[in-house]
Each structure stands twice: as structure tokens, then as C-alpha cells.
Amino acid sequence: MDAQQFREFGKAAIDVLADYVENIRDKDVLPSVEPGYLLNALPEDAPEQPEDWQEILKDFNQSIMPGITHWHSPRFHAFYPTGTSYASIIGNMLCDGLSVIGFSWLSSPACTELEVLTMNWLGKLLGIPEDFLHCSSGPGGGIIQGSASEATLVGLLAAKDKTVRRLIRNDPTLDEDEIKPKLVAYTSDQCNSSVEKAGLLGSMKMRLLKADNDGRLRGETLKNAFEEDRAQGLIPCYVIANLGTTGTCAFDPLYELGPVCNEADVWLHVDAAYAGAAFMCPEYRHLMRGIELSDSIDVNAHKWMPVSFDCSAMWVKDGYDLVRAFDVQRIYLDDVKTENKIPDYRHWQIPLGRRFRSLKLWTVMRVYGAEGLRKHVRDQITLAQYFAKLVRADERFIVEPEPSMGLVCFRLKEGDIITKKLLESLTAKKKVFMVAGTYRDRYVIRFVICSRLTVKEDVDYSWKQIKDETDLLYTDKIHTKAQIPAIDQIVAREICEKSK
């Protein structure tokens, strides 16, 4: 493909994407395909000869698009948002076009330095303590990881290394192979599955501690867990606190957990993957009280900000903890000495190579501005509150717990079975998409404002789908109940006839 063909293909692809976003409301949220559909639709082998880009776009529209779940549909209310915007798409295009591998400063100076800049920008915007920023006088700073899953694992591995070093420094007779099996990580039983997975990948026991009735991990619970494990010869090492749990968006009290961790010299990681973006708005910063007591913080810019995946912002109080854990030297990696003014990001992450992801964060923050980003968050919270009001007006439903950020959990008063049936019926019709959760052992449906395109009319549409499907369920239920006496009468006549 030459430059002219690239221009034509690129312009056509941009038109496809722009038309897709503009007309996304015309599509069902969920696709109507069966497993294996694409394997049957496309050739088994790669083409031997180059193919025309018009044919590629044709196949994209005819074969790929029918199998897409439309995450950016205004009727997509499952999981949590995944960000996107035209500004982010352009940033991604620039990243892909330059295609640098920024593992060190010299491998692409702009790649490293723009990341330093944008992580400072975002940290200040969220109200992250200065100790965690590159612009402080200390060793703190930020890095863009691929996901909150990666950030949690990076924190765990660094905490493991730091704990082992500390224990051996205090007692040189200890052996790290004896220490590591005794290390324990702790989190709430409301944590994301990726947190538990970090324990598996990092070969560290992960205790899921019981949250309180509001879904929060309390300081006393954590302190008791530390004492129980120490009594058994185990070593507390790593704690993951949740600022916005996956199920109900509950916030762990860092002001309780932080002192417990600091006193025990245990690494405290804060997983604020979704809800952390709300801290751009000063009225929500009380929810992160005690954040200064943590060792690392992660916020997914690719969730609630209009930044496309992957762009997970992680800050650490001491970057040297990462360097000591992940530093592997090779002669071909010798680099320009930056006198510790610029981080060597290959020591701050799991892979060696890294994409120029800060470009999309940079373009989004410049196109939207802080004011536009705050408005995006506030508007979505307002829409969630509007949806909760609609649900509460219907006597058949209960909203619980109280809505948090852009999430509303609700259920039918008649119980778990009919609530589950409602969700299954809605999913089968593919017009709206939600997923289930639990609250105080009750089955609930989670409704999240996800798409940046969602407006009040879209919420009305989704509520109508929910309400209409509920009407059908109750009609069927009444009809079924009405049949029972008639069936009983038939059975009674048959018994009577046989007895004659």
C-alpha cells in the first residue's frame, strides 16, 4: 500500500467510524450471532496475494460489524464505562502512526516526557497528593499501565520485593525462599476479580475479607486479619482498597485502612479504576479521605474519562520501589543518563516495550479541558439519579443500595427469581444491556450510565424497555396463576369419575 492508497483507505475508515457513532442508536446493543459465526464466514487461511482495501472494508461491514457488542451505545448499561471520543481516536491514530516503542528515554524522548507531563496534569486534576507526582521533590510519580489489573499486579510484586528486602535487612539470616510463601495480601470480598487474579499471578495468598453491610472494608476487620495471620507465622504484605467496588460502587474508608497499613509497614494500593475520575469534581473528593496514607493509586482514564482503552493511570509514592523490583540490565539497554529527573519506565511496568499512550490522554485533556471533563462526569451522575427516580416511582421495584456515581442497582420486590427472569428477558431482546450484582445476598440488576452519548431520552428509552418487559412478566404470572384452579378442577373431575 502506497501513501495515496493509505490516504484513501484512512479517509474511508474514518467515515465508517463517524457514521457508526452517528447512527449507533439504530443498532441493537447486543449482536444476533452464534458462537463460531465469524470462523465460518471468513477464509481459513490468510490471502496469498494483496487484497484491495475496498474489499477489506466491505468484509468489515458485512462480517465484523454483525458480531460487535456496541459498548458505546447509549443503551449499554453493563459493567462500567469504557471511554472513547473523537479526540482519543485521533490521539490513538497519532500513536499508531508514529509506532514508537518507548521503553527508555532515548528510544523516544517525547514518549517518556509527555507521559510525565500528562500524569502530572491528571494527578493535579484529581487532587492526588503532590508526593505521588513527578513534579514533587520526592521519588513519587505516575505511569500509564495497560489496565487496573496490571497496576494491581505491579503493586503486589513491588510490595513483595520491598517486604522481603526489609525483613532480610533486619535479619540477614532469613532466606527469601522461606519468606515469600508466608506473605499475605488482603482485600474486600467486594473486590474486582482482577484483584484476586493478581494474587494468583504473583504467587501470594489473597484473603477476601468480609465487607460491612454497605460493602466497605473496615479498618478493624483488616487489623484483626493481620493479627490472626501473624499468630500463624504469616506476614501481612499488601492491601488493596476499593474506591468504587465493582458490584455497588462502595468506597472503602482509607482513613481507617491507611493507619493500620502504615503501622504494620504494609503496602496499601488504592483501586479507583472507575470512580476515581469523579475526583476531578471537588465535591466528591471526601470519598478519598486518607489517600495520602497509600503507597500506590490507580484510576482507569479509559473508563469514565473519554479516553479509549488502554490507559490506566497509576501513581506511586516511591518510584524506586518499582525500580528495585523490576530492574534488569542489558548492554543494549544502556541509555542517556537523566540524573533521575526522568523515569526509566521500563522499570515501572511488566513488559519492556510500551506504546505512546500519553498522546490520547494529552489530546483528550486539551480538547475537553478540565471544565469539559468535570461536566462529563457530573452529567452522567445526574442521568443516573434521574433513572433512580424513574425506578422508585414504580411500586414493583426497589432501588438499593443508594445510587453511587453513575451506578443504580435495583430489583423487583417479589424476589430474586423474578428479578433474574427480568434481566434474562431483557438480554434476550438485545435492546438494552445490563448485568447482575448482589447486595446483602439479594440479586440486583446493575444499571450504569456508560456511553458519553447517553442523554435523558436514552434513559427514558431504556426504562421503557425495563418497564414493558416487567409488565409482560407480571401478565404471564397472573395468567399462570389463573390456570391453576382450572387445572385443579379437571384433575378433581378425573378423580371423581374413577371413583364411580
VOPA-254891 format. One line per 10 residues: number of its first residue (from 1); their letters; for each residue z, x, y of C-alpha. Coordinates in nm, 3 decimals, m for minus. Layout:
BEGIN
NUM) A) Z X Y  ...
END
This chain:
BEGIN
1) MDAQQFREFG) 0.000 0.000 0.000  m0.100 0.149 0.336  0.059 0.087 0.676  m0.174 m0.203 0.761  m0.103 m0.381 0.432  0.267 m0.321 0.488  0.247 m0.491 0.828  0.063 m0.791 0.682  0.297 m0.823 0.384  0.603 m0.776 0.606
11) KAAIDVLADY) 0.495 m1.039 0.858  0.419 m1.285 0.579  0.758 m1.219 0.417  0.937 m1.276 0.749  0.751 m1.605 0.788  0.864 m1.707 0.439  1.227 m1.630 0.522  1.217 m1.801 0.862  1.060 m2.114 0.708  1.319 m2.103 0.430
21) VENIRDKDVL) 1.611 m2.107 0.674  1.450 m2.367 0.898  1.388 m2.608 0.609  1.684 m2.530 0.385  1.829 m2.881 0.425  1.526 m3.019 0.240  1.632 m2.839 m0.080  1.894 m2.934 m0.338  2.178 m2.683 m0.325  2.158 m2.610 m0.697
31) PSVEPGYLLN) 1.834 m2.534 m0.885  1.695 m2.754 m1.162  1.615 m2.484 m1.415  1.741 m2.395 m1.761  1.856 m2.050 m1.882  1.555 m1.833 m1.963  1.317 m2.018 m1.731  1.206 m1.706 m1.543  1.172 m1.492 m1.854  0.923 m1.747 m1.983
41) ALPEDAPEQP) 0.739 m1.779 m1.651  0.668 m1.412 m1.581  0.487 m1.147 m1.790  0.691 m0.949 m2.042  0.551 m0.614 m1.923  0.508 m0.452 m1.582  0.150 m0.461 m1.443  m0.068 m0.163 m1.529  m0.269 m0.187 m1.207  m0.156 m0.254 m0.846
51) EDWQEILKDF) m0.147 m0.621 m0.755  m0.231 m0.790 m0.428  0.064 m0.878 m0.205  m0.064 m1.235 m0.163  m0.027 m1.285 m0.539  0.326 m1.143 m0.525  0.428 m1.389 m0.254  0.264 m1.670 m0.449  0.473 m1.588 m0.756  0.781 m1.557 m0.536
61) NQSIMPGITH) 0.734 m1.913 m0.413  0.631 m2.059 m0.749  0.866 m1.875 m0.984  1.153 m1.713 m0.798  1.241 m1.982 m0.544  1.290 m2.262 m0.800  1.572 m2.058 m0.953  1.764 m1.992 m0.632  2.109 m2.136 m0.564  2.100 m2.188 m0.189
71) WHSPRFHAFY) 2.414 m2.012 m0.071  2.323 m2.070 0.292  2.261 m2.442 0.259  2.486 m2.647 0.489  2.577 m2.844 0.174  2.702 m2.534 m0.012  3.083 m2.558 m0.010  3.177 m2.344 m0.312  3.375 m2.019 m0.335  3.377 m1.872 0.018
81) PTGTSYASII) 3.100 m1.799 0.271  2.850 m1.523 0.226  2.733 m1.419 0.566  2.380 m1.397 0.695  2.194 m1.413 1.024  1.863 m1.304 1.165  2.046 m1.015 1.333  2.179 m0.898 0.996  1.839 m0.933 0.829  1.689 m0.709 1.097
91) GNMLCDGLSV) 1.969 m0.458 1.052  1.903 m0.456 0.679  1.531 m0.406 0.738  1.605 m0.102 0.955  1.842 0.029 0.689  1.584 m0.015 0.413  1.307 0.127 0.628  1.496 0.447 0.706  1.626 0.461 0.349  1.872 0.743 0.408
101) IGFSWLSSPA) 2.141 0.845 0.158  2.440 0.913 0.381  2.683 1.093 0.151  2.765 1.360 0.410  2.729 1.415 0.784  2.424 1.640 0.759  2.247 1.408 0.514  2.214 1.173 0.812  2.445 1.222 1.112  2.370 0.880 1.261
111) CTELEVLTMN) 2.460 0.708 0.933  2.811 0.855 0.938  2.876 0.832 1.311  2.754 0.474 1.357  2.989 0.374 1.076  3.278 0.544 1.251  3.187 0.361 1.572  3.138 0.016 1.423  3.455 0.038 1.213  3.645 0.117 1.533
121) WLGKLLGIPE) 3.475 m0.175 1.708  3.557 m0.418 1.430  3.911 m0.289 1.382  3.988 m0.339 1.751  3.828 m0.683 1.745  4.052 m0.789 1.454  4.367 m0.642 1.604  4.407 m0.377 1.333  4.677 m0.125 1.437  4.536 0.186 1.600
131) DFLHCSSGPG) 4.682 0.407 1.325  4.409 0.274 1.097  4.122 0.361 1.334  3.919 0.679 1.375  3.994 0.677 1.748  4.366 0.737 1.688  4.524 1.082 1.693  4.623 1.047 1.328  4.437 1.067 0.996  4.351 0.696 0.971
141) GGIIQGSASE) 4.005 0.545 0.974  3.762 0.292 0.835  3.479 0.290 0.585  3.228 0.030 0.469  3.268 m0.031 0.096  3.035 m0.247 m0.113  3.291 m0.521 m0.180  3.659 m0.609 m0.171  3.656 m0.531 m0.543  3.561 m0.171 m0.465
151) ATLVGLLAAK) 3.819 m0.146 m0.189  4.098 m0.265 m0.419  3.997 m0.013 m0.686  3.967 0.272 m0.434  4.315 0.191 m0.307  4.453 0.179 m0.662  4.304 0.516 m0.757  4.427 0.676 m0.437  4.776 0.528 m0.488  4.781 0.661 m0.845
161) DKTVRRLIRN) 4.685 1.010 m0.732  4.934 1.006 m0.445  5.220 0.888 m0.666  5.152 1.149 m0.933  5.136 1.428 m0.673  5.463 1.312 m0.515  5.650 1.294 m0.843  5.531 1.636 m0.959  5.611 1.785 m0.619  5.966 1.654 m0.651
171) DPTLDEDEIK) 5.996 1.763 m1.015  5.742 2.030 m1.127  5.849 1.989 m1.490  5.680 1.649 m1.505  5.336 1.610 m1.663  5.077 1.379 m1.510  4.967 1.255 m1.854  5.321 1.130 m1.905  5.344 0.976 m1.559  5.019 0.778 m1.547
181) PKLVAYTSDQ) 5.092 0.538 m1.839  5.415 0.437 m1.663  5.253 0.339 m1.333  5.250 m0.032 m1.247  5.056 m0.238 m0.992  5.172 m0.575 m0.860  5.009 m0.877 m0.702  5.036 m1.254 m0.685  4.929 m1.487 m0.963  4.705 m1.638 m0.694
191) CNSSVEKAGL) 4.501 m1.317 m0.657  4.127 m1.291 m0.696  4.001 m1.191 m1.040  3.870 m0.866 m0.893  4.227 m0.754 m0.825  4.323 m0.789 m1.190  3.997 m0.615 m1.283  4.093 m0.316 m1.067  4.392 m0.266 m1.294  4.164 m0.263 m1.597
201) LGSMKMRLLK) 3.918 m0.018 m1.441  4.194 0.203 m1.306  4.394 0.203 m1.632  4.705 0.068 m1.463  4.921 m0.221 m1.578  4.881 m0.510 m1.333  5.169 m0.757 m1.306  5.077 m1.102 m1.168  5.398 m1.219 m1.002  5.479 m1.586 m0.956
211) ADNDGRLRGE) 5.393 m1.716 m0.610  5.613 m1.972 m0.434  5.522 m2.341 m0.404  5.294 m2.260 m0.111  5.103 m1.992 m0.303  5.270 m1.692 m0.134  5.417 m1.382 m0.296  5.766 m1.331 m0.154  5.948 m1.005 m0.085  6.244 m1.090 m0.307
221) TLKNAFEEDR) 6.012 m1.157 m0.601  5.847 m0.818 m0.553  6.178 m0.636 m0.515  6.309 m0.790 m0.837  5.991 m0.686 m1.021  6.037 m0.326 m0.903  6.396 m0.324 m1.028  6.300 m0.474 m1.366  6.031 m0.213 m1.425  6.242 0.082 m1.314
231) AQGLIPCYVI) 6.510 m0.028 m1.559  6.247 0.007 m1.834  6.142 0.353 m1.721  5.827 0.233 m1.543  5.710 0.348 m1.199  5.602 0.100 m0.925  5.284 0.239 m0.768  5.056 m0.016 m0.600  5.088 m0.364 m0.446  4.801 m0.592 m0.344
241) ANLGTTGTCA) 4.896 m0.857 m0.089  4.669 m1.152 m0.016  4.588 m1.273 0.332  4.395 m1.581 0.222  4.420 m1.637 m0.153  4.106 m1.745 m0.337  4.239 m2.080 m0.455  4.409 m2.226 m0.149  4.379 m1.958 0.124  4.753 m1.889 0.132
251) FDPLYELGPV) 4.893 m1.592 0.325  5.147 m1.355 0.172  5.425 m1.258 0.417  5.354 m0.892 0.487  5.673 m0.872 0.693  5.863 m0.927 0.365  5.644 m0.724 0.130  5.595 m0.427 0.364  5.962 m0.316 0.386  6.001 m0.347 0.006
261) CNEADVWLHV) 5.696 m0.124 m0.049  5.786 0.127 0.222  6.141 0.170 0.094  6.010 0.230 m0.260  5.726 0.458 m0.144  5.471 0.220 m0.299  5.115 0.182 m0.161  5.055 m0.160 m0.003  4.693 m0.278 0.006  4.601 m0.592 0.200
271) DAAYAGAAFM) 4.318 m0.805 0.062  4.198 m1.017 0.353  3.842 m1.046 0.223  3.768 m1.395 0.359  4.035 m1.494 0.607  4.063 m1.155 0.776  3.769 m1.240 1.000  3.985 m1.508 1.165  4.199 m1.235 1.319  3.922 m1.193 1.575
281) CPEYRHLMRG) 4.085 m1.502 1.724  4.428 m1.410 1.867  4.575 m1.749 1.774  4.560 m1.655 1.403  4.700 m1.301 1.420  5.053 m1.421 1.347  4.934 m1.460 0.988  4.907 m1.081 0.953  5.252 m1.002 1.093  5.370 m0.684 0.924
291) IELSDSIDVN) 5.017 m0.542 0.878  5.137 m0.212 1.028  5.351 m0.161 0.716  5.048 m0.147 0.486  4.854 0.159 0.367  4.507 0.003 0.343  4.335 m0.314 0.461  4.010 m0.477 0.356  3.806 m0.750 0.528  3.465 m0.857 0.399
301) AHKWMPVSFD) 3.237 m0.861 0.702  2.982 m1.013 0.462  3.191 m1.326 0.411  3.294 m1.507 0.728  3.103 m1.291 0.973  2.723 m1.341 0.989  2.665 m1.008 0.812  2.475 m1.011 0.484  2.612 m0.867 0.160  2.720 m0.593 0.108
311) CSAMWVKDGY) 2.950 m0.491 0.392  3.322 m0.472 0.313  3.532 m0.314 0.588  3.822 m0.103 0.460  4.074 0.081 0.676  4.332 0.335 0.556  4.633 0.473 0.737  4.571 0.822 0.597  4.218 0.923 0.506  4.346 1.242 0.344
321) DLVRAFDVQR) 4.492 1.028 0.064  4.135 0.935 m0.030  4.000 1.287 0.011  4.268 1.434 m0.213  4.195 1.173 m0.479  3.813 1.188 m0.476  3.714 1.538 m0.357  3.469 1.701 m0.600  3.287 2.007 m0.465  2.941 2.139 m0.549
331) IYLDDVKTEN) 2.746 2.414 m0.375  2.461 2.178 m0.292  2.708 1.954 m0.106  2.815 2.223 0.141  2.791 2.066 0.484  2.830 2.139 0.854  3.198 2.183 0.941  3.300 1.895 1.165  3.658 2.019 1.219  3.795 1.695 1.075
341) KIPDYRHWQI) 3.653 1.498 1.369  3.404 1.317 1.147  3.496 1.184 0.799  3.309 1.307 0.494  3.258 0.960 0.350  3.162 1.078 0.003  3.533 1.149 m0.045  3.629 0.798 0.066  3.443 0.599 m0.199  3.349 0.576 m0.567
351) PLGRRFRSLK) 2.974 0.658 m0.552  2.829 0.972 m0.400  2.539 0.808 m0.216  2.571 0.533 0.041  2.341 0.304 0.237  2.319 0.285 0.616  2.515 m0.044 0.609  2.663 0.001 0.954  2.321 m0.082 1.103  2.355 m0.451 1.016
361) LWTVMRVYGA) 2.715 m0.462 1.137  2.601 m0.297 1.460  2.309 m0.536 1.517  2.525 m0.843 1.444  2.809 m0.737 1.674  2.563 m0.664 1.954  2.355 m0.981 1.914  2.657 m1.213 1.884  2.914 m1.031 2.092  3.285 m1.078 2.034
371) EGLRKHVRDQ) 3.271 m1.419 2.202  2.997 m1.543 1.969  3.177 m1.418 1.659  3.501 m1.592 1.761  3.309 m1.912 1.829  3.154 m1.896 1.481  3.498 m1.880 1.317  3.655 m2.145 1.538  3.364 m2.386 1.492  3.391 m2.362 1.114
381) ITLAQYFAKL) 3.764 m2.423 1.120  3.703 m2.729 1.337  3.449 m2.861 1.085  3.698 m2.814 0.801  3.959 m3.009 0.994  3.703 m3.283 1.055  3.630 m3.304 0.682  4.002 m3.325 0.603  4.029 m3.617 0.845  3.747 m3.800 0.663
391) VRADERFIVE) 3.914 m3.748 0.325  4.256 m3.862 0.447  4.104 m4.184 0.577  4.013 m4.282 0.218  4.321 m4.410 0.035  4.191 m4.291 m0.300  4.226 m3.924 m0.206  4.498 m3.672 m0.134  4.446 m3.357 0.072  4.679 m3.082 m0.048
401) PEPSMGLVCF) 4.786 m2.825 0.042  4.736 m2.838 0.416  4.386 m2.714 0.502  4.373 m2.340 0.571  4.099 m2.179 0.779  3.764 m2.321 0.658  3.902 m2.450 0.326  4.009 m2.804 0.235  4.148 m2.882 m0.111  4.155 m3.245 m0.220
411) RLKEGDIITK) 4.190 m3.463 m0.529  4.185 m3.824 m0.638  4.529 m3.987 m0.656  4.464 m4.115 m1.007  4.487 m3.768 m1.152  4.320 m3.457 m1.284  4.080 m3.619 m1.530  3.901 m3.840 m1.280  3.902 m3.563 m1.018  3.736 m3.330 m1.266
421) KLLESLTAKK) 3.486 m3.602 m1.354  3.403 m3.643 m0.986  3.327 m3.274 m0.946  3.116 m3.268 m1.263  2.913 m3.569 m1.144  2.852 m3.416 m0.801  2.746 m3.084 m0.952  2.506 m3.258 m1.190  2.327 m3.425 m0.897  2.288 m3.089 m0.716
431) KVFMVAGTYR) 2.307 m3.232 m0.363  2.636 m3.059 m0.277  2.813 m2.774 m0.448  3.190 m2.723 m0.474  3.418 m2.558 m0.728  3.763 m2.636 m0.861  4.103 m2.482 m0.800  4.465 m2.557 m0.881  4.761 m2.636 m0.660  5.106 m2.678 m0.810
441) DRYVIRFVIC) 4.943 m2.720 m1.150  4.717 m3.002 m1.026  4.338 m2.991 m1.046  4.183 m2.990 m0.698  3.833 m2.967 m0.556  3.775 m2.690 m0.301  3.554 m2.775 m0.003  3.469 m2.473 0.213  3.260 m2.457 0.528  3.030 m2.176 0.417
451) SRLTVKEDVD) 2.694 m2.177 0.592  2.655 m2.067 0.952  2.404 m2.354 0.977  2.660 m2.625 0.897  2.715 m2.886 1.169  2.909 m3.213 1.185  2.615 m3.412 1.044  2.609 m3.188 0.736  2.978 m3.252 0.675  2.909 m3.626 0.707
461) YSWKQIKDET) 2.630 m3.592 0.452  2.850 m3.405 0.205  3.134 m3.653 0.247  2.894 m3.943 0.184  2.786 m3.782 m0.142  3.150 m3.744 m0.246  3.240 m4.097 m0.139  2.936 m4.258 m0.306  3.000 m4.076 m0.633  3.363 m4.183 m0.621
471) DLLYTDKIHT) 3.252 m4.545 m0.574  3.038 m4.515 m0.886  3.323 m4.366 m1.086  3.559 m4.646 m0.990  3.294 m4.910 m1.059  3.237 m4.765 m1.405  3.609 m4.753 m1.461  3.657 m5.117 m1.366  3.360 m5.215 m1.581  3.503 m5.028 m1.879
481) KAQIPAIDQI) 3.842 m5.192 m1.837  3.678 m5.533 m1.815  3.510 m5.478 m2.150  3.834 m5.408 m2.335  3.963 m5.771 m2.352  3.624 m5.896 m2.466  3.613 m5.637 m2.744  3.968 m5.728 m2.844  3.865 m6.095 m2.875  3.573 m6.007 m3.104
491) VAREICEKSK) 3.799 m5.796 m3.326  4.057 m6.079 m3.336  3.792 m6.335 m3.446  3.670 m6.100 m3.719  4.027 m6.060 m3.849  4.076 m6.436 m3.836  3.755 m6.501 m4.032  3.853 m6.253 m4.304  4.195 m6.413 m4.342  4.050 m6.759 m4.419
END
